[in-house]
Each structure stands twice: as structure tokens, then as C-alpha cells.
Amino acid sequence: MNKEQRKLDGELVLEYQTGNVGALNLLVKRWHKLFCKKAFWIVKDSDVAKDVAQDSWNTIINKIGGLKDPNSFESWALRIVYNKSIDVVNAKNRNSIKDEVYKYEQKVFEIEEENNLEILKHRLLKTIKKLPEHQQKVIKLFYIQDYSLKEIGDILNISVGTVKSRLFLAREKLKLILKT
């Protein structure tokens, strides 16, 4: 940027510092598109770049009153855009790492859960084998093969009441054995 443009920016900054809000509008018209381009160059997302430019303007407006050298507006403002852009990239990277860690922890949890289920399943099957034969049959037909109480009665040639009784007693014995 040449000296004349720096001088114009300096004059606009001084005007704004003395209360002329219209001067800020001119600064925005002169710089907003460039801020978006600079932010896009870093963040690689046009929507995010626009957000960065807008956020940069908020910071510029809040701090422009303290700008000691109004002619340095360009470098000062671009530094703000650059820093905001880097902050967005860093936040995105942190979130990406957190997502990866979360996914890894979920996989580990699922594997542990599967292992625990396999251990429990194995223990339960061993425990079922400790039951009397007639209770084993009812448990296997009801829980493993998904037969109804009536179907189990028909298969084993016993009444539904007897099926219920054997199923109840088998579950109670399993509870006792598994608690120890």
C-alpha cells in the first residue's frame, strides 16, 4: 500500500477517534474484503473467514481509540485478522484432536464391553450347565431359542404351569450360583 493510502487510512482513523462514525464506515468499505481474503488464506473456509473478519472488526472498533500511530492502521488491523485466523485454526485442531481421542476411547470402551459380555456369557453358560437337565432345557428353549411358554410346553410335553415353574426355579438357582 502506498503512502497516500496509508495517510488516508490515518486520517480516517483520526476522524473516527474524534467521533466521526462515518469514517469507520469508510474504513470498513476499504478493508473488509481484504480482511476476508487474508482470513480465507489461513482458515481455508469462506464462511469462517467472514466470521473472522467480522470478529476482527469488533476488536478493531474496541481498540482503535488506543491506536497511537493512525498511519499504521493497515499493519495493526491485518495483525488482528491474522491472530484471529490462527486462533480459529488452533481451536479447530484442538477440537479435531479431542474428537480423535473421544473416538479412540469409545472404541476401547466398546471392546472392553464386548470382552465383559463374552466373559459374562461364558460364565452364564457354565452356570446353566450346573442346573438339573429339565431346567437347562427350559432355560435354553426360552432364552436362547426364543420359544414361547406354550411352545416349550408342547415341545417337552408338559403343561405351561410346569414350564413357568421350572423357568422360575432355574432363574432363582442361577441368581444364587452367580452371586457367589
N, C-alpha and C positions, 0 to 999 in steps of 0.2 A: 504494500500500500504506500502511496507517495505522501509527501509532506503535506500537501494541500488537503488530502482526505483525512490525515491524522489531525490536522488543525481544525477541520470541520467537525470531526468527532469530539475534539477537545472543547470546541465552542458549544456543541450540543450538550455535553456533559455539564459544563458550567451553567448553561441555561437551566438545565434540569435541577442542578444543585441550588439554584436561586429561586426555584418554584415554578418554572415553566413546564407543565406536564406535556405539552405538545412536543417539546424537544425529545422526550423519551419515545414518543410515537415515531419520530423520525429515525431515532437510533434503532428501534425495533425493525422498521422497514428496511434500513440499510444492512442490518446484521443477521436477522433471524434465519434467512435462507442459508447463509454461510454457516451459522451455528448448527443447523440441521445436517448440512453436508459433513462438517467436521465430526459431529457425533456419530453419523452413519458410518464414517470411515473407521471408527473404533468399534462400535457395537454391532454393526452389520445387520441392523433391523430398522427399517424406516419408521415404523410406529414408535419403537423405543427411542430412536434418535429424536423424533419430535418431542417426546416426553422429556428427554434430557435437555433439549433446547429450552423448553418451557420452564423446567426446573432451574436451569441456568439463569433465565431471565428473572425468576423470583429472587435468586441470590444476588444478581446484579442490582436489581432495584433496591433491595435491602441494604446493600453495601456501597452503592455508588456515591452516597453522600460523604463517605470517608476516603474516596479516591483522591490522593494528593496531587497526582500529575494527570489532569484530564486528557492530555495528548497520548497517554499510554493506554487509553481505553481498549484498543484493539488487542494488545498482548494480554492485558489484565482479563478481559472478558473471555478470550479464547482459552486462557489457562483455566478459567472456571468451567467452561464447556468440556475441556479435556479431562479435568479432575472428576467431573460428574460422570462422564462416559466411562472412565476407568473404574469408578465406584460401581457402576451398573455391571460391568464385565466381571469384576471381582465378586459381586453378590451372586451373579449367575453361576460362576464357578463354584462358589461355596455351596449353593443350593444343589448343583449338579453332584458334588461330592457327597452331600447329605443324602441325596436320592440314591446314589450307588451304595452307600453304607446301609441305608434302610433296606434296599432290595437284597443285599447280601445277608443281613440279619434275618429277614423274612425267610430266605431260603434255608438258612441254618436252623431256624425255628421249625420250619416245615419238616426238615429231615429229622430233627430231634423228635418231633411229634410223631412222625411215621415210625421211627425206631421204638418209641414208647408204646405206640399202638401195637406194633409187632410183638413186643415183649409181653404186653398185656394179653394179646390174643393167644400167644403160645402158652402163657400161664393159665389162662382160662380153659384152653383145650386140655391141658394136663389135668386140671382140676375136674373137668367134666368126666374124664376117664376114671376118676375115683368114685363116681356115683354108681349106684346099682344100675344094672343093664336096662331095666324098664324105664328109669328116669332119664338115662342117657338118650334113649330112643326118642322120648317126648321132647327133650330139650333140642336135639338135633333137628327133628322134624319141624318144630315150631320156629326156632331162631335161625337155623342155617338154611333150611329148605322152604321156609315161609308157608307152611301148611296152616290152615285154619284149625281150630279145635275140633270141629265136626269132621274134617278130612282126616285128622290124626286118629280120631276115634274109629273111623271106617277102616283106615289102614291097619291099625293094631287090633281091630275087632273088640274095642272096649267102649264104654259109654263116655259121653262128653264130660260128665261129672268126674269120672275116673281120670280123664286126661287133665282136667283142671287141677285135681288133687295131686297128681304126680308132678305136674309142672310147678305147682306151688311148693311142694316138698323139695323138689330138685333145686329151685331157686334159693330156698332157705338154707339148704345144705351148702350150696355154693357160697353164699354170704359168709357162713361160719368158717368154711375152709379158707376163703380168701382173706378174712380178717387176721388170721394167724400167720 
